[in-house]
Amino acid sequence: MNYSKEFEELIENSIKKNQYVGLGNPNAKILFIGKEAGVPIGTTITHGSANSWKEKTNDYSKRFVPVEKNVRNHNHTWQKYEKVYNQIIAKLEKTKPKKEDYEITFVENVFTTELSNLVAPTTNEAKQLDGFKFELKKRKEHFWKSEFIQKFPIVLITATDNNYIETYEGEVCELFNVEYDKKIDCAKSDKMWIHYSKSKNPKLVIHTRQLTNGASKELLDQISEVIADFINENSIKI
C-alpha cells in the first residue's frame, strides 16, 4: 500500500510522541473514532502502532474473519462499525458478498483510531488511570490536529463522555474545523450532533454515543443515512 505524505508524517510524529495510530485504510475517506482500545491495562499495542505502519508488517485494510470470541459478537465495537458501514454501502448500492456473518469488511474503506492513547477494558477503568487527562490533552495537540486527520471528509466520533471530548462546548468544532449544524434525536434517548466544514472542502463530523451497550437501531440507521447522503451530495468516491 502506498502512503500519503500526510500519513508518513503522522507515523514519524507518532513514533516521536509515542502515539497510537490506528487500523484500516489510511487512504480512506471515512474516519471512525472510539474512546480507547478495550484491552487489559498495561497491554502493549502492536497492531496499529506507528512502528507497525512504518515497517509495513501487516496490511490493516484487508477484510478478515475474526477468530476471537469477543469480536464474534454483534455487540462488539467493530461489529457495530461493520453494521454502520454495511448500511452505508447498501444505500450507495456498492454491497459486496461476505464470507460469513462476522466478517470485518469496513477496514477496506474506513480508517479507525481512538481518542485516548491509553488502553483499558472499560471506560470507568480508563478514567482512573494515571495520566488520563494529560494523555488526552497531548493527543489533541499532536495527533488530532495533524494534516492526515484533518483531511478526512467524513468523521464519526463515538464518545459523548465530556471527559474525552466536549459534546456541548464546541471542542469538536475546534479540533476538526467545523461548525455545529443540528442535533438529531433518535430512539432510547440516543442523539447525534451534526457538524459541517467551514471551508469550501466538504466535511461532515458526526458526534454520538458509544455504539456498544444498547445503541438503538435507529441511531445506526440515522448515522448511515447521513453519511450516505453526504457522500452522494458531494460525489465522494469511497
Backbone as a ProteinNet text record, in pm:
[ID]
protein_1_A
[PRIMARY]
MNYSKEFEELIENSIKKNQYVGLGNPNAKILFIGKEAGVPIGTTITHGSANSWKEKTNDYSKRFVPVEKNVRNHNHTWQKYEKVYNQIIAKLEKTKPKKEDYEITFVENVFTTELSNLVAPTTNEAKQLDGFKFELKKRKEHFWKSEFIQKFPIVLITATDNNYIETYEGEVCELFNVEYDKKIDCAKSDKMWIHYSKSKNPKLVIHTRQLTNGASKELLDQISEVIADFINENSIKI
[TERTIARY]
83.8	0	87.6	53.5	123.7	65.2	153	110.6	115.3	22.1	26.4	136.7	178.3	279.2	230.2	102.2	44.4	47.7	23.4	24.8	167.2	261.7	401.7	448	405.1	440.5	376.8	251.6	183.6	256.2	298.8	371	497.4	576.3	702	676.2	577.4	546.1	491.5	414.6	357	464	568.1	681.1	751.1	773.1	840.6	757.5	626.4	537.7	473.4	508.7	454.1	301.7	248.9	104.7	56.9	-55.3	-119.8	-173.3	-163.5	-208.3	-348.6	-366.6	-499.8	-495.4	-611.9	-625.8	-717.2	-715.6	-799.4	-719.5	-785.1	-724.6	-691.7	-562.2	-525.2	-554.8	-588.8	-626.2	-777.3	-850.1	-996.3	-1046.4	-1175.2	-1237.9	-1319.6	-1331.4	-1413.2	-1325.9	-1344.7	-1270.4	-1367.6	-1350.2	-1427.4	-1338.1	-1390.2	-1311.8	-1382.8	-1314.1	-1367	-1300.6	-1326.7	-1268.9	-1125.1	-1107.6	-974.9	-982.2	-865.4	-860.8	-905	-1002.4	-1058.4	-982.3	-860.3	-775.3	-722.8	-666.9	-619	-519	-527.5	-435.8	-292.2	-204.6	-64.5	-29.9	-131	-106.6	-33.4	69.9	139.9	70.1	22	-48.6	52.5	46.4	134.6	61.7	-53.4	-129.8	-184.1	-151.6	-196.4	-101.3	10.9	110.1	184.1	249	324.2	434.7	502.3	610.5	559	441.7	388	353.7	305.1	275.6	404.8	506.4	632.6	699.7	696.2	761.4	676.2	549.2	455.5	448	436.1	431.1	296.4	192.2	58.3	-14.7	-107.6	-198.3	-329.6	-349.9	-466.4	-594	-584.2	-702.9	-767.2	-718	-774.4	-888.4	-999.5	-1111.5	-1066.7	-1128.4	-1088	-1204.2	-1194.3	-1291.2	-1227.9	-1279.4	-1218.5	-1234.6	-1131.1	-1138.3	-1164.4	-1137.5	-1157.8	-1306.7	-1339.4	-1479.3	-1546.4	-1473.4	-1536.1	-1569.1	-1492.5	-1520.4	-1632.7	-1648.5	-1759.4	-1885.4	-1917.3	-2030.1	-2083.3	-2209.3	-2263.6	-2270.7	-2240.4	-2235	-2093.5	-1995.6	-1858.1	-1847.9	-1760.1	-1744.4	-1722.2	-1634.9	-1604.2	-1722.7	-1805.2	-1925.5	-2028.4	-2031.2	-2118.3	-2068.3	-1936.4	-1879.3	-1916.3	-1907	-1939.2	-2084.6	-2172.4	-2315.2	-2339.1	-2278.8	-2293.1	-2238	-2119.8	-2056.6	-2141.3	-2192.1	-2275.9	-2399.8	-2457.3	-2574.9	-2537.9	-2420.4	-2374.9	-2360.2	-2285.3	-2260.9	-2387.8	-2480.5	-2609	-2685.8	-2683.6	-2751.5	-2683.4	-2551.9	-2476.5	-2478.7	-2543	-2554	-2416.7	-2328.8	-2193.8	-2163.9	-2266.7	-2250.8	-2172.2	-2079.7	-2004.2	-2037.4	-2034.4	-2064.5	-1964.8	-2013.5	-1928	-1910.7	-1794.3	-1766.9	-1856.9	-1879.1	-1966.2	-2016.6	-2108.7	-2178.8	-2085.9	-1981.3	-1893.9	-1774.2	-1765	-1650.3	-1643.3	-1522.3	-1498.2	-1452.7	-1535.3	-1503.4	-1484.9	-1528.7	-1525.5	-1383.9	-1283.7	-1144.7	-1096.8	-1167.6	-1128.7	-1146.7	-1247.7	-1282	-1298.4	-1247.8	-1257.2	-1124.9	-1083.6	-972	-1030.9	-978.8	-1032.4	-921.3	-947.2	-849.5	-923.5	-849.5	-908	-879	-970.6	-949.1	-833.1	-820.9	-717.4	-602.2	-482.9	-364.3	-346.4	-418.5	-409.4	-507.4	-488.4	-578.1	-639.6	-760.2	-829.1	-949.3	-989.1	-1104.9	-1235.9	-1249.2	-1372.9	-1341.3	-1440.6	-1424.8	-1398.4	-1470.4	-1450.9	-1308.4	-1251.9	-1113.3	-1017	-1048.2	-961.9	-950.5	-1062.8	-1064.1	-992.4	-963.1	-890.1	-738.7	-695.7	-553.3	-475.7	-354.7	-266.1	-235.8	-243.1	-211.7	-324.7	-446.1	-558.8	-582.9	-598.9	-627.6	-507.1	-387.9	-266.7	-250.4	-271.2	-254.2	-358.4	-481.1	-583.8	-544.5	-497.6	-456.8	-340.1	-243.8	-127	-168.4	-260.8	-305.6	-382.6	-461	-535.3	-440.8	-328.8	-233.6	-148.6	-113.1	-16.7	-76.2	-188.3	-244.2	-363.4	-461.4	-586.9	-572.2	-473.5	-455.9	-361.6	-320.4	-231.7	-304.8	-228.9	-288.3	-360.1	-305.6	-367.8	-509.7	-527.7	-660.3	-752.8	-701.7	-784.9	-836.5	-771.2	-811.4	-930.8	-969.8	-1084.7	-1212.4	-1286.9	-1411.4	-1528.6	-1515.7	-1624.2	-1565.8	-1615.3	-1563.5	-1681	-1670.4	-1769.9	-1701.6	-1743.1	-1687.7	-1789.6	-1751.3	-1845.7	-1804.8	-1830.5	-1797.4	-1861.1	-1964.9	-2028.8	-1989.6	-1886.4	-1835.3	-1747.1	-1784.7	-1709.9	-1569.5	-1539.3	-1402.3	-1309.7	-1366.7	-1287.9	-1289.6	-1408.9	-1423.4	-1554.5	-1552.8	-1670.2	-1780.1	-1895.1	-2009.5	-2076.6	-2083.7	-2167.3	-2089.3	-1957.3	-1880.5	-1804.1	-1822.5	-1761.9	-1624.6	-1577	-1443.6	-1436.4	-1543.9	-1548.4	-1524.7	-1589.2	-1573.2	-1428.7	-1368.5	-1230.8	-1131.8	-1145.5	-1050	-1059.1	-1179.9	-1198.5	-1233.7	-1228.8	-1251	-1385.2	-1490.3	-1625.9	-1719.8	-1841.8	-1944.1	-2061.1	-2113.9	-2229.5	-2350.2	-2423.3	-2540.4	-2670.3	-2680.2	-2806	-2787.5	-2888.1	-2894.8	-3009.2	-2985.4	-3089.2	-3119.8	-3244.5	-3287.3	-3331.6	-3284.5	-3320.6	-3391	-3416.1	-3483.7	-3396.3	-3460.8	-3391	-3301.6	-3340.9	-3265.9	-3131.2	-3107	-2983.6	-2989.2	-2871.8	-2863	-2741.6	-2748.8	-2637.2	-2620.9	-2497	-2468.7	-2397.9	-2454.9	-2404.9	-2327.7	-2209.5	-2123.8	-2078.9	-2060.9	-2010.7	-1892.4	-1817.2	-1694.4	-1720.3	-1621.3	-1623.8	-1568.6	-1476.9	-1408.7	-1489.3	-1434.7	-1502.7	-1493.4	-1400.5	-1388	-1493.6	-1581.9	-1691	-1638.3	-1697.9	-1656.8	-1776.5	-1795.3	-1903	-1842.8	-1882.9	-1842.1	-1967.8	-1984.5	-2096.1	-2041.5	-2102.1	-2062.2	-2179.6	-2154.9	-2262.3	-2206.1	-2289.2	-2251.5	-2172	-2116.4	-2058	-2164.5	-2124.7	-2222	-2250.4	-2167.5	-2192.2	-2288.5	-2328.5	-2410.5	-2541.4	-2616.9	-2753.3	-2781.2	-2687.9	-2718.4	-2835.8	-2931.1	-3053.8	-3030.2	-3116.1	-3112.4	-3135.2	-3222.7	-3250	-3125.2	-3043.3	-2920.2	-2828.1	-2807.3	-2721.3	-2777.3	-2909	-2973.8	-2951.3	-2967.1	-2952	-2807.9	-2712.1	-2570.9	-2541.1	-2580.5	-2551.1	-2623.1	-2743.6	-2819	-2754.1	-2713.7	-2649.8	-2518.9	-2440.6	-2313	-2335	-2425.9	-2452	-2503.1	-2591.9	-2643.8	-2531	-2441.2	-2328.5	-2236.3	-2210.9	-2127.1	-2189.5	-2318.2	-2386.9	-2391.8	-2424.4	-2437.6	-2306	-2194.2	-2063.6	-1978.7	-2041.5	-1973.6	-1839.6	-1840.1	-1719	-1702.5	-1585.2	-1557.5	-1496.3	-1565.2	-1509.7	-1456.2
-120.1	0	125.5	222	349.1	442.5	512	606.2	748.9	829.9	972.4	1039.6	1155.5	1233.1	1265	1296.8	1331.7	1212.7	1092.4	974.4	939.9	953.3	928.3	1024.8	1150	1248.4	1212.6	1164.7	1124.2	1006.7	910.5	794.7	839.4	923.3	968.9	1047.7	1135	1214.9	1127	1024.4	934.7	848.2	814.7	742	831.3	956.6	1050.3	1078.3	1091.9	1128.7	1007	886.8	762.6	760.8	784.1	789	670	613.9	507.3	566.4	491.5	542	492.5	363	314	195.8	156.4	40.1	74.9	-10.4	15.5	70.8	148	201.3	349.9	385.2	526.1	613.6	550.9	626.8	641.4	598.1	604.3	747.5	766.6	897.4	905.5	791.8	785.5	751.1	823.5	800.9	770.5	655.3	619.3	636.3	702.6	729.5	674.9	588.7	536.4	602.8	550.8	608.7	562.3	430.1	372.5	225.1	164.9	21.6	-54.9	-143.2	-216	-342.5	-327	-440.6	-418.4	-522.1	-506.4	-392.5	-323.7	-214.6	-265.8	-188.6	-227.5	-303	-340.4	-411.8	-321.6	-374.8	-301.4	-327.9	-223.1	-237.1	-249.1	-360.4	-381.9	-347.8	-410.4	-384	-241	-167.4	-29	70.3	21.8	113	185.9	295.4	371.5	286.4	207.1	122.6	16.3	-41.2	-144.3	-84.8	40.3	106.5	139.9	183.5	218.7	95.6	-14.5	-137.3	-214.7	-174.5	-239.9	-390.6	-426.1	-567.7	-630.9	-549.6	-600.5	-502.6	-556.3	-470.9	-466.3	-357.6	-347	-309.7	-298.5	-263.8	-386.7	-505	-627.5	-679.2	-712.3	-771.6	-903.7	-941.2	-1065.1	-1121.9	-1250.7	-1318.2	-1332.7	-1264.9	-1271.7	-1410.1	-1450.3	-1577.8	-1555.8	-1434.1	-1404.5	-1408.6	-1477	-1494.1	-1360.3	-1266.1	-1138.1	-1054.5	-1071.7	-997.7	-1065.2	-1194.7	-1266.2	-1248.3	-1123.8	-1083.4	-954.1	-950.5	-833.6	-708.7	-721	-603	-546.9	-614.2	-565.1	-438.2	-347	-219	-239.3	-331.9	-349.8	-406.2	-486.5	-536.2	-424.2	-329.8	-212.6	-124.7	-104.7	-30.9	-100.4	-233.5	-311.1	-290.7	-287.5	-266.9	-131	-26.6	107.6	109.8	53.1	51.9	-24.1	-139.9	-218.7	-141.7	-65.6	14.3	128.7	186.9	294.6	242.7	133.2	84	26.7	-19.4	-65.6	52.1	165.3	285.1	338.6	315.4	359.5	254.9	142.1	30.5	-21.7	-38.7	-89.6	-212.5	-284.5	-401.2	-512.2	-575	-690.5	-811.3	-931.1	-1051.4	-1068.5	-1122.3	-1151.1	-1302.1	-1342.5	-1484.6	-1543.8	-1466	-1511.1	-1390.7	-1412.8	-1306	-1213.8	-1269.6	-1190.2	-1128.8	-1148.3	-1094.7	-942.7	-892.2	-748.2	-695.4	-612	-557.8	-406.5	-339.7	-192.7	-138.2	-219.3	-172.4	-143.6	-193.7	-166.6	-19.1	44.4	181.6	276.6	235.5	318.6	310.6	422	420.4	440.9	369.7	381.2	403.3	489.1	516.7	548.8	593.9	614.3	754.9	806.7	937.2	932.4	821.1	808.2	722	756.6	678.7	563.2	569.1	465.5	352.8	238.7	124.6	82.3	26.3	-23.1	-105.5	-205.5	-288	-210.3	-109.4	-31.5	116.3	198.6	343.6	384.6	325.9	361.1	333.6	221.6	190.1	286.3	322.7	415	549.3	599.1	731.2	732.8	615.2	606.8	598.5	585.6	569.8	698.1	683	798.1	855.4	984.5	1048.1	1047.8	1007.6	1000.7	1135.4	1241.3	1373.6	1428.9	1406.6	1456	1393.8	1261.6	1192	1236	1261	1310.9	1446.9	1534.6	1669.6	1662.2	1578.1	1561.1	1511.9	1416	1360	1462.9	1546.4	1650.5	1752.1	1776.3	1874.9	1820.6	1691.9	1637.8	1543.3	1480.7	1381	1434.7	1488.1	1527.9	1647.4	1730.1	1847.7	1821.4	1696	1661.2	1676.3	1700.3	1714.8	1587.4	1472.7	1345	1335.9	1364.2	1356.7	1462.9	1582.6	1694	1675.5	1590.2	1573.8	1480.3	1406.3	1315.9	1396.6	1370	1444.1	1392.6	1271.3	1212.8	1157.2	1206.7	1165.9	1126.7	1010.5	965	946.6	1026.7	1018.3	948.7	835.7	759.8	770.4	886	910.2	1041.2	1033.9	1156.9	1189.3	1124	1149.5	1273.8	1378.1	1503.4	1491.9	1381.2	1359	1333.9	1289.6	1260.4	1376.6	1423.7	1533.9	1605.1	1735.8	1814	1804.5	1757.8	1749.9	1885.9	1959.8	2080.1	2211.3	2206.5	2330.4	2367.6	2290.3	2329.4	2273.2	2177.7	2122.5	2046.3	1981.5	1912.6	2012.4	2127.6	2231.5	2279.1	2296.3	2346.1	2244	2119	2016.4	1983.5	1986	1940.5	2053.1	2176.6	2293.6	2285.9	2262.7	2253.2	2342.3	2356.1	2433.5	2343.2	2362.5	2284.5	2318.9	2214.9	2236.3	2202.7	2081.3	2041.8	1917.6	1892.1	1769.4	1684.6	1555.1	1461.4	1368.2	1367.3	1277.9	1144.8	1036.6	902.2	828.1	700.9	620.3	603	568.8	538.5	653.5	775.6	895.5	909.3	831.2	846.4	975.9	1038.7	1166.5	1167	1251	1275.9	1426	1474.1	1614.9	1622.9	1698.8	1705.6	1835.7	1823.8	1939.3	1933.7	2051.7	2059	2155.2	2146.6	2224.5	2372.9	2449.4	2594	2629.2	2545.9	2575.5	2528.2	2552.1	2511.4	2360.5	2294.6	2149.3	2081.5	2001.9	1940.1	1851.1	1865.7	1784.8	1764.3	1640.6	1604.1	1541.9	1591.1	1530.5	1497.6	1370.1	1324.7	1287.4	1341.5	1310.4	1242	1121.4	1047.9	959.2	877.6	790.2	669.1	593.6	464.9	377.2	298	216.5	83.3	45.7	-77	-49.3	-156.2	-146	-69.9	-112.4	-62.6	51.1	85.1	187.3	138.6	226.8	186.7	160	77.6	51.1	180.5	266.3	393.4	480.5	478.5	557.4	509.3	378.8	324.5	357.1	349	382.4	528.8	617	761.1	795.9	735.3	760.5	723.4	603.9	557	640.7	684.5	765.8	902.4	967.3	1099.4	1088.1	984.7	967.3	936.4	845.7	810	930.3	1008.3	1128.3	1227.4	1244.6	1337.6	1291.2	1161.5	1105.5	1131.7	1107.9	1129.7	1276.8	1362.4	1505.8	1568.3	1514.1	1573.7	1488.2	1385.9	1298.6	1247.5	1200.5	1147.5	1001.1	966.4	828.2	755	652.2	574.9	440.5
0	0	0	-84.5	-86	19.2	90.3	193	139.5	183.3	150.3	231.3	185.7	258.7	399.5	410.8	541.3	637.4	584	670.8	713.1	622.4	657.8	766.7	756.1	859.2	993.2	989.1	1112.2	1177.9	1098.5	1151.7	1224	1159.2	1219.7	1347.7	1344.5	1462.8	1574.8	1538.9	1639.3	1704.6	1630	1689.3	1791.6	1755.1	1845.6	1970.1	1952.7	2063.9	2131.8	2085.1	2140.7	2133.9	2014.1	1993.4	1910.6	1951.6	1874.9	1744.8	1634.7	1504.6	1470.2	1448.9	1414.7	1320.4	1270.7	1183.2	1065.9	964.2	848.2	731.8	648.1	526.4	544.1	551.6	570.2	448.8	336	216.3	202.7	304.8	302.7	319	294.8	311	440.6	510.4	631.7	751.5	861	985.2	1098.4	1163.9	1282.7	1405.3	1508.8	1629.4	1752.1	1828.2	1953	2072.7	2192.4	2314.2	2336.2	2353.7	2370.3	2333.1	2312	2283.8	2407.9	2392	2505.4	2537.6	2585.2	2622.5	2764	2828.1	2965.9	2982.4	3095.5	3127.5	3123.5	3061.4	3051.9	2925.3	2847.7	2722	2622.6	2560.7	2455.6	2322.8	2261.6	2134	2020.4	1949.3	1834.3	1704.6	1683.5	1561.8	1563.8	1460.2	1452.2	1514.2	1566.3	1623.6	1511.8	1547	1447.1	1385.1	1467.6	1415.9	1320	1349.6	1259.9	1123.6	1122.5	995.2	920.7	993.4	928.3	868.3	942.7	896.9	796.9	783.1	690.8	715.2	843.6	880.7	847.5	839.4	808	716.9	638.5	562	639.4	713.7	800.9	725.9	593.3	514.6	450.1	482.8	425.6	511.7	447.5	520.9	582.3	693.6	760.6	842	870	955.7	1093.7	1195.7	1328.9	1391.4	1464.6	1536.4	1685.2	1734.2	1875.8	1909.6	2018	2056.3	2083.2	2147.1	2181.8	2058.3	1950	1826.4	1747.4	1766.5	1702.2	1787.5	1807.7	1892.6	1833.9	1799.4	1729.7	1816.9	1945.8	2031.8	2043.2	1983.9	1986.3	1901.5	1942.8	1871.7	1722.2	1687.1	1544.9	1468	1532.5	1465.3	1448.2	1542.8	1527.6	1412.8	1405.3	1292.3	1161.2	1161.9	1042.1	1001.9	1100.8	1074.3	1008.5	1063.7	1005.8	863.8	845.6	713.6	611.9	652	560.8	517.7	610.1	576.3	482.1	501.5	412.6	270.4	254.1	117.8	54.8	137.2	82.4	23.8	95.2	45.9	-80.1	-90.7	-207.9	-319.1	-291.9	-386.9	-427.8	-326.1	-350.5	-265.6	-228.8	-142.5	-212.1	-136	-184.3	-96.7	-153.7	-74.3	40.5	152.8	267.1	280.4	332.2	351.4	458.8	563.7	671.8	749.6	839.5	909.4	987	1049.7	1136	1062.7	932.9	859.2	873.6	895.9	907.2	771.6	709.9	577.4	578	684.2	682.6	672.4	714.4	711.1	569.2	468.6	330	294.4	352.1	313.8	431.8	547.9	668.5	743.4	803.1	897.6	1036.1	1134.4	1269.4	1370.6	1467.9	1572.7	1702.2	1804.2	1936.7	1988.5	2069.9	2132.7	2231.1	2302.7	2405.1	2356.5	2398.5	2367.4	2465.7	2578.7	2681	2649.9	2714.7	2693.9	2826.4	2819	2938.7	2895	2974.1	2937.3	2934.8	3023.5	3032.2	3044.3	3012.7	3025.1	3169.2	3263.3	3404.4	3449.5	3406.4	3441.6	3372.7	3249.4	3175	3246	3297.1	3360.8	3495.1	3549.7	3676.1	3655.5	3531.4	3503.3	3530.4	3583.5	3599.3	3460.9	3449.6	3322.4	3221.7	3264	3170.3	3102.2	3181	3124.4	3048.6	3102.6	3037	2898.8	2890.4	2762.8	2660.2	2704.9	2613.1	2557	2645.1	2603.7	2505.2	2535.5	2449.1	2310.8	2307.6	2179.7	2097.9	2166	2094.8	2031.2	2095.8	2044.5	1930.3	1937.2	1841.1	1737.3	1767.1	1675.6	1598.5	1671.7	1607.2	1514.5	1537.8	1452.7	1335.6	1318.9	1207.5	1074.2	969.1	835.1	793.4	831.1	794.8	849.3	976.5	1038.5	981.1	963.2	917.6	775.1	696.1	555.9	536.9	640.4	624.3	603.1	495.6	472.6	555.9	610.8	690.7	820.1	933.2	1064.4	1153.8	1216.5	1313	1447.7	1547.1	1682.6	1771.3	1830.1	1912.6	2059.3	2117.8	2258.9	2302.3	2384.5	2432.8	2576.3	2625.4	2759.9	2755.7	2828.5	2824.5	2881.3	2949.2	2994	2875.5	2764.1	2644.6	2545.8	2514.1	2418.8	2448.6	2448.4	2486.6	2381.5	2425.2	2335	2319	2427.1	2428.5	2422	2438.1	2448.8	2322.5	2217.7	2090.7	2063	2145	2121.3	1989	1951.1	1822.1	1709	1718.2	1615.5	1608.4	1725	1730.5	1675.1	1716.1	1674.6	1526.3	1470.6	1333	1235.9	1284	1198.6	1125.8	1204.7	1150.5	1231.6	1182.4	1252.9	1288.5	1408	1452	1365.6	1323.3	1238.7	1311.6	1366.4	1430.3	1516.2	1598	1677.5	1624.3	1613	1571.1	1687.8	1731.3	1838.8	1779.9	1840.5	1795.7	1909.3	1890.1	1991.8	2115.4	2228.3	2353.8	2400.8	2373.5	2414.8	2344.8	2240.9	2163.7	2083.3	2068.9	1997.2	1905.3	1801.8	1711.9	1696.3	1705.1	1679.2	1544.1	1451.9	1314.4	1294.4	1234.4	1206.3	1060.5	1001.2	863.9	857.5	748.5	735.8	721	768.7	749	611.3	562.1	436.3	316.5	198.3	74.9	52.4	122.6	109.7	195.9	136.7	213.3	325.7	443	558	649.6	691.8	782.9	907.8	1024.2	1151.1	1230.7	1262.1	1345.2	1482.1	1585.8	1723.1	1791.6	1843.8	1909.2	2019.4	2078	2188.2	2138.2	2234.9	2200.6	2135.2	2039	1967	2036	2132.8	2208.2	2323.6	2390.1	2511.9	2492.4	2393.7	2384.2	2289.3	2200.7	2099.8	2015.1	1990.2	1921.1	1772.7	1716.3	1572.2	1495.4	1546.5	1479.1	1472.1	1577.7	1576.3	1465	1455.2	1349.8	1211.7	1198	1070.6	1034.2	1132.1	1107.8	1071.7	1142.3	1111.8	967.2	927.7	791.9	686.6	717.6	621.7	601	709.7	699	621.1	649.5	580.1	432.2	401.4	261.2	182.3	242.3	175.5	148.2	244.4	228.8	116.3	110.5	4	-132.8	-144.7	-272.5	-310.7	-214.6	-241.8	-286.5	-237.5	-267.5	-361.2	-420	-518	-465.8	-341.7	-279	-317.7	-365.1	-403	-284.8	-238	-126.9	-175
[MASK]
++++++++++++++++++++++++++++++++++++++++++++++++++++++++++++++++++++++++++++++++++++++++++++++++++++++++++++++++++++++++++++++++++++++++++++++++++++++++++++++++++++++++++++++++++++++++++++++++++++++++++++++++++++++++++++++++++++++++++++++

